[in-house]
Amino acid sequence: MGRTFGVGEYKTREGRDAVVLEVNPEPQEANDALIGRIKERHGWSVFWWHIDGREYRSRESENDLVPPPREWWLNVYEKETPLAFRTREQADVFASEERIECIRVREVIE
């Protein structure tokens, strides 16, 4: 996966809601760095993950956490390199009069 996860709300690879409640700075086992819950049909189950959101190191699992997609905004110019910003507001503030368009870019995670 390449990312690390912190406290917050996520989805599992299968699409279920998941919440990381605590990040364990000194895990006793490799997969108890993140402590949280996964929404099941009849409520929430306690769950543990590696710091990268994976249930197992050796293979993918339906319970792996999926990070939210990153998003940014590009100011596009005819004769200049596009410039990226975290928000539309930032892109608008820093746009020059030569801007052709402002494009929203959203990461695709599979």
C-alpha distance (Angstrom), angle and dihedral (degrees) to the residues before:
residue distance angle dihedral
M1 . . .
G2 3.79 . .
R3 3.81 98.2 .
T4 3.75 131.8 92.5
F5 3.78 123.1 -135.3
G6 3.77 131.9 -137.3
V7 3.77 136.3 -172.8
G8 3.79 109.3 -48.7
E9 3.79 148.7 83.5
Y10 3.81 121.5 -58.5
K11 3.80 142.5 156.9
T12 3.78 125.9 -114.4
R13 3.79 121.6 -124.1
E14 3.82 85.9 -101.0
G15 3.83 91.1 53.9
R16 3.81 100.1 -106.7
D17 3.81 121.5 138.0
A18 3.79 115.3 -99.4
V19 3.79 132.5 -178.2
V20 3.81 126.5 -161.0
L21 3.79 105.4 -149.0
E22 3.79 100.2 176.1
V23 3.79 140.3 14.4
N24 3.80 110.3 -144.1
P25 3.84 107.9 -143.7
E26 3.83 92.5 -164.3
P27 3.80 108.1 33.3
Q28 3.80 116.5 -168.2
E29 3.81 91.0 -153.6
A30 3.81 126.8 33.4
N31 3.79 93.4 -114.7
D32 3.79 99.6 49.1
A33 3.80 97.9 74.0
L34 3.81 89.7 104.3
I35 3.78 122.1 41.6
G36 3.77 121.1 -168.2
R37 3.78 148.6 108.8
I38 3.78 138.8 -80.7
K39 3.80 121.8 -152.0
E40 3.79 110.9 -117.5
R41 3.82 128.8 -176.0
H42 3.80 91.9 -92.4
G43 3.79 102.3 33.9
W44 3.80 139.0 -59.6
S45 3.81 127.4 -35.1
V46 3.80 124.7 -155.1
F47 3.79 111.7 -116.2
W48 3.82 141.8 -179.0
W49 3.82 129.5 -150.7
H50 3.80 141.1 178.6
I51 3.81 114.3 -99.5
D52 3.83 88.9 -98.4
G53 3.82 90.9 58.6
R54 3.79 96.3 -105.6
E55 3.79 123.3 133.8
Y56 3.81 93.1 -154.2
R57 3.80 129.8 23.9
S58 3.81 95.2 -145.9
R59 3.81 101.6 50.8
E60 3.77 145.9 10.2
S61 3.79 119.4 -90.7
E62 3.79 135.2 -164.5
N63 3.82 85.3 -122.2
D64 3.83 95.5 59.1
L65 3.79 113.5 119.6
V66 3.79 118.4 -113.9
P67 3.79 116.5 -149.9
P68 3.77 118.2 -128.3
P69 3.81 111.1 -99.5
R70 3.79 116.0 -96.0
E71 3.77 117.9 -122.2
W72 3.77 134.5 -162.5
W73 3.81 140.4 163.6
L74 3.82 125.9 -122.7
N75 3.76 124.6 -151.6
V76 3.81 103.9 -149.0
Y77 3.79 122.2 -154.1
E78 3.80 131.7 -175.5
K79 3.82 96.1 -130.3
E80 3.80 103.4 17.5
T81 3.79 136.3 70.2
P82 3.83 112.7 -94.6
L83 3.80 114.1 -103.4
A84 3.83 122.1 -142.0
F85 3.82 126.4 -142.8
R86 3.80 133.6 179.9
T87 3.81 94.9 -126.4
R88 3.79 138.2 27.4
E89 3.78 88.8 -121.5
Q90 3.82 91.7 57.8
A91 3.80 90.8 47.0
D92 3.80 90.6 52.3
V93 3.81 93.7 47.6
F94 3.81 93.3 51.2
A95 3.81 97.5 39.2
S96 3.77 118.5 116.7
E97 3.80 124.1 -143.5
E98 3.82 89.0 -100.4
R99 3.81 93.0 66.9
I100 3.81 110.9 127.0
E101 3.80 96.7 -170.0
C102 3.79 144.8 -24.0
I103 3.81 114.3 -123.4
R104 3.80 126.6 -161.1
V105 3.83 111.3 -138.3
R106 3.79 120.7 -164.7
E107 3.80 124.4 -173.7
V108 3.81 117.8 -119.7
I109 3.81 113.1 -139.9
E110 3.79 118.6 -166.1
